[in-house]
C-alpha cells in the first residue's frame, strides 16, 4: 500500500508519496492555502488521499531542538486528528532538520535558488516519508 508524507506549514503543505511497495518516497506536489487555513489544506489532502487510495499518512511533527512541541506541533497534532476522521492511519514523525537536509540535497544537485524555493516543501515531505519507510525495514 502506498503512503503519503506531509510537511505542513502555515501556507503550504509539501506532499510526497511512496511507491507501491512502500520502499521509496517521491515528491508529489506542494499544496497552497491562505495563511493558517487548515480547513482548505485538509480538503486538498483529503482529495489526494482519495485519488491515490492512501491508507497511511506520515505527518511531520515540528519540534523545538530540545524536543518540546510548540504551537506548530500542536497544529500538526490537530491536523492528524482531523485526518484520522477519514479512516486513515496517521503517524506523527519528528521532522527536525528535514528542511535542512532537503536544502542540502537540492544544493548538491545544483538546483537554482529559485527552483529550490518551489521544491523545498516537497523535498522535506520526501525526507519525512523516506525516514519513516526506512524505519520499517
C-alpha positions as CSV (number, residue, x, y, z in Angstrom):
1,X,0.0,0.0,0.0
2,X,1.2,3.5,-0.8
3,X,1.8,6.0,2.0
4,X,1.7,9.8,1.9
5,X,4.2,12.1,3.5
6,X,3.2,15.6,4.6
7,X,5.2,18.6,5.6
8,X,2.5,21.0,6.9
9,X,3.4,24.7,7.1
10,X,1.3,27.8,7.6
11,X,0.7,28.5,3.9
12,X,2.0,25.4,2.1
13,X,2.0,21.6,2.6
14,X,4.6,19.6,0.9
15,X,3.3,16.2,-0.3
16,X,5.3,13.1,-1.1
17,X,4.1,9.6,-2.0
18,X,5.7,6.1,-1.7
19,X,5.9,3.5,-4.4
20,X,3.5,0.6,-4.3
21,X,6.0,-1.5,-2.3
22,X,6.3,1.2,0.4
23,X,10.1,1.5,-0.1
24,X,10.8,4.7,-2.0
25,X,9.4,8.2,-1.4
26,X,9.0,10.6,-4.2
27,X,7.8,14.2,-4.3
28,X,4.2,14.7,-5.4
29,X,3.1,18.3,-5.1
30,X,3.0,21.4,-2.9
31,X,-0.4,22.5,-1.7
32,X,-1.0,26.2,-1.2
33,X,-3.7,27.7,1.0
34,X,-4.3,31.0,2.8
35,X,-2.3,31.5,6.0
36,X,-3.5,29.1,8.7
37,X,-6.5,27.9,6.6
38,X,-6.1,24.3,7.6
39,X,-9.6,23.5,6.5
40,X,-8.6,24.2,2.9
41,X,-5.4,22.2,3.5
42,X,-7.5,19.3,4.9
43,X,-9.8,19.4,1.8
44,X,-6.8,19.3,-0.6
45,X,-5.1,16.5,1.3
46,X,-8.4,14.6,1.5
47,X,-8.7,14.7,-2.3
48,X,-5.2,13.3,-2.7
49,X,-5.9,10.5,-0.2
50,X,-9.0,9.6,-2.2
51,X,-7.3,9.9,-5.6
52,X,-4.4,7.7,-4.6
53,X,-6.3,5.4,-2.3
54,X,-3.9,6.1,0.6
55,X,-4.3,4.3,3.9
56,X,-1.2,5.6,5.8
57,X,-0.1,9.2,6.2
58,X,3.2,10.2,7.7
59,X,2.8,13.8,9.0
60,X,5.8,15.8,10.1
61,X,5.8,16.8,13.7
62,X,7.7,20.0,14.2
63,X,9.6,20.1,17.5
64,X,12.0,22.5,19.1
65,X,15.6,21.3,19.2
66,X,15.1,20.5,22.9
67,X,12.2,18.1,21.9
68,X,9.4,20.3,23.1
69,X,6.3,20.5,21.0
70,X,5.3,24.2,20.3
71,X,2.4,25.8,18.6
72,X,3.3,24.4,15.2
73,X,3.5,20.9,16.7
74,X,0.1,21.4,18.2
75,X,-1.3,22.4,14.8
76,X,0.1,19.2,13.3
77,X,-1.4,17.1,16.1
78,X,-4.8,18.7,15.5
79,X,-4.4,18.1,11.7
80,X,-3.6,14.4,12.5
81,X,-6.8,14.0,14.5
82,X,-8.8,15.6,11.6
83,X,-7.2,13.2,9.0
84,X,-8.0,10.2,11.2
85,X,-11.7,11.0,10.8
86,X,-11.2,9.9,7.2
87,X,-10.3,6.4,8.4
88,X,-6.6,6.7,7.6
89,X,-3.7,5.7,9.8
90,X,-1.7,8.9,10.6
91,X,1.8,8.7,12.1
92,X,3.5,11.8,13.5
93,X,7.1,11.8,12.6
94,X,9.8,14.1,14.1
95,X,10.7,16.5,11.3
96,X,13.5,18.3,12.9
97,X,16.2,19.2,10.3
98,X,14.2,17.7,7.4
99,X,14.1,21.1,5.6
100,X,17.9,21.5,6.2
101,X,18.5,18.0,4.7
102,X,16.2,18.8,1.8
103,X,18.0,22.0,1.1
104,X,21.4,20.2,1.2
105,X,20.1,17.6,-1.3
106,X,18.9,20.3,-3.7
107,X,22.1,22.3,-3.4
108,X,24.2,19.2,-4.1
109,X,22.1,18.6,-7.1
110,X,22.9,22.1,-8.3
111,X,19.3,23.3,-8.3
112,X,19.0,27.0,-8.6
113,X,17.8,29.1,-5.6
114,X,14.6,30.0,-7.4
115,X,13.7,26.3,-8.1
116,X,14.8,25.3,-4.6
117,X,12.2,27.6,-3.2
118,X,9.5,25.9,-5.2
119,X,10.7,22.3,-4.3
120,X,11.8,22.6,-0.7
121,X,8.4,21.7,0.9
122,X,8.1,18.6,-1.4
123,X,11.6,17.5,-0.6
124,X,11.0,18.0,3.1
125,X,8.0,15.7,2.7
126,X,10.1,13.2,0.9
127,X,12.6,13.3,3.8
128,X,9.8,12.7,6.3
129,X,8.3,9.8,4.4
130,X,11.6,8.2,3.4
131,X,12.8,8.2,7.0
132,X,9.6,6.5,8.1
133,X,9.8,4.0,5.3
134,X,13.4,3.2,6.2
135,X,12.5,2.6,9.8
136,X,10.0,-0.1,8.6
137,X,12.8,-2.4,7.1
